[in-house]
Amino acid sequence: MGKIWMIAGALLGAGFVILGAVLQHVVGADADMMIILSKAQHYHMLHLVALLLVGWMLVRQAGAGGLYPRLLNVSAALFLVGILLFSGNLYLKAVSSSAYMVSLVPVGGTMFILGWLVLAAALVFMPKGEVI
């Protein structure tokens, strides 16, 4: 699964650049929408890097069993869902001004928090001698 998470992170990185460039032109000079777009991009980039890191940690553990890789996979999934719900809905809000979209943003934020907490739990179960 580590390779899959790393591929997802790389694709999200490409999406980050594409969305940033396209939405910059769509939003234009609207200062309020630029703030929303900036927040979406900030959390998008931060968590795609976390997703890449977790994927890399899993690749290093290829074939290992136990709680450590399972928790890493859960953490990666939470980061991915968080990016889609949090940043994705802020991107949509920046171009559509839809109040409905904003209601899903806290769910995405909760996924980010859970992703970090599960990652912390995974590190508790990291095999002895493993270096990140």
Order of alpha helices (4+ residues) and beta strands (2+ residues): alpha-alpha-alpha-alpha-alpha-alpha
